[in-house]
Amino acid sequence: MQGSARRTGAMTDVHRRFLQLLMTHGVLEEWDVKRLQNHCYKVHDCNAPVDKLEDFINNINSVLESLYIEIKKGVTEDDGRPIYALVNLATTSVSKMATDFAENELDLFRKALELIIDSETGFASSTNILNLVDQLKGKKMKKKEAEQVLQKFVQSKWLIEKEGEFTLHGRAILEMEQYIRETHPDAVKVCNICHGLLIQGQSCETCGIRMHLPCVAKYFQSNAEPHCPHCNDYWPHEIPEVFDPEKQREAAASKSSQKSMRSRQH
């Protein structure tokens, strides 16, 4: 009877399992989302044709709409990989995190968030974050404990760490964009191309407009002499490559093959 529920706005066991697993992961890249969708069809409805991912997710979202929840698509700020996350539209993400973190841990995240948003680079050093530990609400926290909490944020995909500096994970940007715009209106940076919230990116040295790295890659694609889309001055930064899903799949397959060979050798 699965096929009879294939109209928009009705969820089958396939949709329900997919939603449950996505909730468990918090955020997934598009390649993993497609694998997850195929897995759910194999388990619950192996004879049915697999819906286009966009239609499949739109169907789930039509049901979730009344609950103020949505599966949202975004891209990673560093290289433009498509990602999907389950976003709570009714509450701020910091309050959503309350079930997983204590009050002082949430306050540490707020302070890290503020440093990241206020910075020119979109990163905050661990030193600067840890220096604010004495100002936290709730139970006192030692710097060693705070370091462990920051790693919990990384493991939960709220933050990314690069060489001792922290920035927001794509999950946090997807889930917290509205909250950040409302609570930090004077510090918010916006991409000149997609008009989305910008944490990391490049800026014009003449007029100051900013662009996400993936937007830079697409806008200046095959352009030997890039110029600012706003003031037309020369764009002096290195132009990143446009994300290629085929290259990602090949790299993932190669990595998996190498891992398999190493395990056989041992």
C-alpha positions in Angstrom: 0.0 0.0 0.0 3.0 2.3 0.0 2.3 3.5 -3.5 -1.2 4.8 -2.6 0.5 7.4 -0.3 2.6 9.0 -3.1 0.7 12.2 -3.4 2.2 15.4 -2.1 1.6 16.0 1.6 1.5 12.3 2.6 4.5 10.5 4.1 5.2 6.8 3.7 7.5 4.7 5.9 10.3 5.6 3.4 9.9 9.3 4.2 9.6 8.7 7.9 12.7 6.6 8.1 14.6 9.2 6.0 13.5 12.0 8.4 14.4 10.0 11.5 18.0 9.3 10.1 18.5 12.9 9.0 17.5 14.0 12.5 20.1 11.7 14.0 22.9 13.1 11.7 21.9 16.7 12.1 23.4 17.7 8.7 24.5 15.7 5.7 26.2 16.4 2.4 24.0 15.9 -0.8 25.9 12.8 -1.8 25.1 11.2 1.6 21.5 12.4 1.5 21.0 10.6 -1.8 22.5 7.5 -0.4 20.3 7.7 2.6 17.2 8.1 0.4 18.2 5.0 -1.6 18.7 3.1 1.6 15.3 4.0 2.9 13.6 2.8 -0.4 15.5 -0.5 -0.2 14.3 -1.1 3.3 10.7 -0.1 3.0 9.7 0.1 -0.7 12.3 -1.7 -2.8 10.0 -2.1 -5.8 9.0 1.6 -6.1 10.8 4.1 -8.4 13.0 6.4 -6.4 11.6 10.0 -6.4 13.8 12.9 -7.5 15.5 14.1 -4.3 14.0 17.6 -4.7 10.4 16.2 -5.0 11.1 13.7 -2.1 12.2 16.5 0.2 9.4 18.9 -0.9 6.9 16.2 0.0 8.4 15.8 3.5 8.5 19.6 4.0 4.8 20.0 3.0 4.0 17.8 6.0 6.5 19.4 8.4 5.3 22.9 7.5 2.6 23.0 10.2 5.3 22.1 12.8 7.5 25.0 11.7 10.3 22.5 10.7 11.9 22.3 7.3 14.6 20.3 5.6 16.8 23.1 4.2 19.5 23.0 1.5 22.6 25.1 1.7 26.2 25.0 0.7 29.5 25.0 2.6 31.1 28.4 2.7 34.7 27.2 2.0 34.1 25.1 -1.2 30.4 25.1 -2.1 29.5 21.5 -1.2 25.7 21.1 -1.1 24.4 20.2 2.4 21.0 19.5 4.0 19.9 20.1 7.6 16.6 19.8 9.5 15.9 23.3 10.6 13.5 24.4 13.4 11.8 27.6 12.1 10.0 28.4 15.4 12.9 28.8 17.8 16.5 30.1 17.7 19.1 27.5 17.2 20.8 28.3 20.6 17.6 27.4 22.4 17.3 24.2 20.2 20.7 23.2 21.5 19.5 23.4 25.1 18.7 19.7 25.3 22.3 18.8 24.5 24.3 21.5 26.4 24.3 23.0 29.8 23.6 26.8 30.4 27.2 27.7 30.7 28.1 25.7 27.6 25.4 27.5 25.6 26.7 30.8 26.8 30.2 29.8 25.6 28.7 29.1 22.2 27.0 32.5 22.1 30.3 34.2 23.0 32.2 32.3 20.3 29.4 33.1 17.8 29.7 36.8 18.6 33.5 36.8 18.1 33.1 34.9 14.8 30.5 37.4 13.5 32.5 40.5 14.6 35.7 39.3 13.0 36.8 40.3 9.5 37.8 36.7 8.6 34.9 34.8 10.0 37.1 33.0 12.5 37.7 33.3 16.2 40.9 32.0 17.9 40.5 29.5 20.7 42.6 31.8 22.9 40.1 34.7 22.4 37.1 32.4 23.1 38.7 30.9 26.2 39.6 34.3 27.6 35.8 34.9 28.0 35.3 31.8 30.2 35.1 33.9 33.4 32.1 35.8 32.0 29.9 32.8 31.4 26.5 32.4 33.0 25.7 29.5 35.2 28.2 27.1 36.7 31.9 28.1 36.7 33.9 26.6 33.9 37.7 26.1 33.8 39.6 26.7 30.5 40.4 23.0 30.2 36.7 22.2 30.4 35.9 25.0 27.9 38.3 23.4 25.4 36.5 20.2 25.7 33.1 21.9 25.2 34.4 23.6 22.0 35.3 20.1 20.7 31.8 19.0 21.5 30.5 21.8 19.3 32.8 20.6 16.5 31.7 17.0 16.9 28.0 18.1 16.9 28.7 20.1 13.7 27.9 23.5 15.1 31.5 24.7 14.7 34.5 24.0 12.5 38.1 24.1 13.8 41.0 25.0 11.5 44.5 25.4 13.0 43.3 26.6 16.4 40.6 28.9 15.1 36.8 28.3 15.0 34.1 29.3 12.5 30.5 28.3 12.1 29.6 25.0 10.5 27.2 25.0 7.5 24.6 23.5 9.8 24.8 26.4 12.2 24.5 28.9 9.3 21.5 27.1 7.9 19.7 26.9 11.3 20.8 30.2 12.8 20.7 32.7 9.9 17.5 34.4 11.1 18.7 34.4 14.7 22.0 36.0 13.7 20.4 38.6 11.5 18.0 39.6 14.4 20.6 39.6 17.3 23.6 41.0 15.4 22.1 43.4 12.9 25.0 45.8 12.9 27.7 43.1 12.5 26.0 40.9 9.9 27.8 40.6 6.5 25.8 39.7 3.4 27.0 38.2 0.1 26.6 40.6 -2.8 25.7 37.7 -5.2 23.3 35.5 -3.3 22.4 38.0 -0.5 22.7 35.2 2.1 24.4 35.5 5.4 28.2 35.6 5.0 30.7 34.4 7.6 33.7 33.6 5.4 34.4 35.1 2.0 36.3 37.6 -0.1 35.8 41.4 -0.2 36.5 44.1 -2.7 39.4 46.3 -1.5 37.9 49.3 -3.2 34.1 49.4 -2.3 34.1 46.7 0.4 31.4 44.4 -0.9 31.7 40.8 0.1 31.1 37.5 -1.7 31.0 33.8 -0.6 33.9 31.8 -2.0 31.5 29.5 -3.9 29.8 32.6 -5.3 33.2 34.1 -6.3 34.0 30.8 -8.1 30.7 30.8 -10.1 30.7 34.6 -10.8 34.2 34.7 -12.1 34.2 31.3 -13.8 36.2 31.4 -17.0 37.0 35.0 -16.4 40.7 35.8 -17.0 40.5 39.3 -15.6 37.9 39.4 -12.8 36.3 42.8 -11.8 34.1 43.7 -8.8 30.4 43.3 -9.7 29.7 46.5 -7.8 32.5 49.1 -8.6 34.1 47.2 -11.5 37.6 47.6 -10.0 40.0 44.7 -10.4 39.3 41.7 -8.1 42.8 40.9 -6.6 42.0 37.6 -4.8 42.6 34.1 -5.9 39.5 32.7 -7.6 38.5 29.3 -6.1 37.4 26.3 -8.3 33.6 25.7 -8.7 32.6 22.6 -6.7 32.4 19.5 -8.9 30.3 16.6 -7.5 32.0 14.1 -9.8 35.4 14.9 -8.5 34.1 14.5 -5.0 32.7 11.1 -5.8 35.9 10.0 -7.4 37.9 11.2 -4.4 35.6 9.5 -2.0 35.8 6.2 -4.0 39.6 6.4 -4.1 39.8 7.0 -0.4 37.4 4.1 0.3 39.5 1.9 -2.0 42.8 2.8 -0.2 41.2 2.2 3.2 40.0 -1.2 2.0 43.5 -2.2 0.7 45.1 -1.1 4.0 42.6 -3.2 6.0 43.4 -6.3 3.9 47.1 -5.8 4.3 46.6 -5.9 8.1 
